[in-house]
Amino acid sequence: MSRAFWFVAGVVGGFVAAHEINKTERGREFFALLNERTQEFTEAVSEAYRSYAAQAAREVDSSINE
């Protein structure tokens, strides 16, 4: 029970801190940069997954056709 409380308290504290930081100009710039980098990372991971899935599908198709 105690661990769950501290976990929830940490999450709530993080949200409160992020909200307060986002009220400042530098905070908004920081979060905009963070969002941009997160989007770039997400796109790179998605592209790698799609590429891998396409390659795996081609290999399965070629092994079926043999």
C-alpha positions in Angstrom: 0.0 0.0 0.0 2.8 2.4 0.9 4.6 1.9 -2.4 1.4 2.5 -4.4 0.8 5.7 -2.4 4.3 7.0 -3.2 4.0 6.0 -6.8 0.7 7.9 -7.2 2.2 10.9 -5.2 5.2 11.0 -7.6 3.0 10.9 -10.7 0.7 13.7 -9.3 3.8 15.7 -8.3 5.2 15.3 -11.7 2.1 16.6 -13.4 1.9 19.5 -11.0 5.5 20.4 -11.7 5.1 20.1 -15.5 2.0 22.3 -15.3 3.8 25.0 -13.3 6.9 24.8 -15.6 4.7 25.1 -18.7 3.3 28.5 -17.4 6.7 30.1 -18.2 8.0 31.0 -21.6 11.1 28.9 -21.2 8.9 26.0 -20.0 6.7 26.2 -23.1 9.9 26.3 -25.3 11.2 23.3 -23.4 8.1 21.3 -23.8 7.8 22.2 -27.5 11.3 21.0 -28.1 10.6 17.8 -26.1 7.4 17.2 -28.1 9.3 17.7 -31.4 12.0 15.2 -30.4 9.5 12.7 -29.2 7.7 12.9 -32.5 10.9 12.4 -34.4 11.7 9.4 -32.3 8.3 7.9 -32.7 8.4 8.4 -36.5 11.8 6.7 -36.6 10.6 3.7 -34.6 7.4 3.4 -36.7 9.4 3.5 -39.9 11.8 0.9 -38.7 8.9 -1.4 -37.7 7.1 -0.9 -41.0 10.3 -1.7 -42.9 11.0 -4.8 -40.8 7.4 -6.0 -41.2 7.5 -5.5 -45.0 10.8 -7.4 -45.1 9.4 -10.3 -43.0 6.3 -10.5 -45.2 8.5 -10.7 -48.4 10.6 -13.5 -46.8 7.5 -15.4 -45.8 6.0 -14.9 -49.3 9.2 -16.1 -51.0 9.5 -19.2 -48.8 5.8 -20.1 -49.5 6.4 -19.7 -53.3 9.5 -22.0 -53.3 
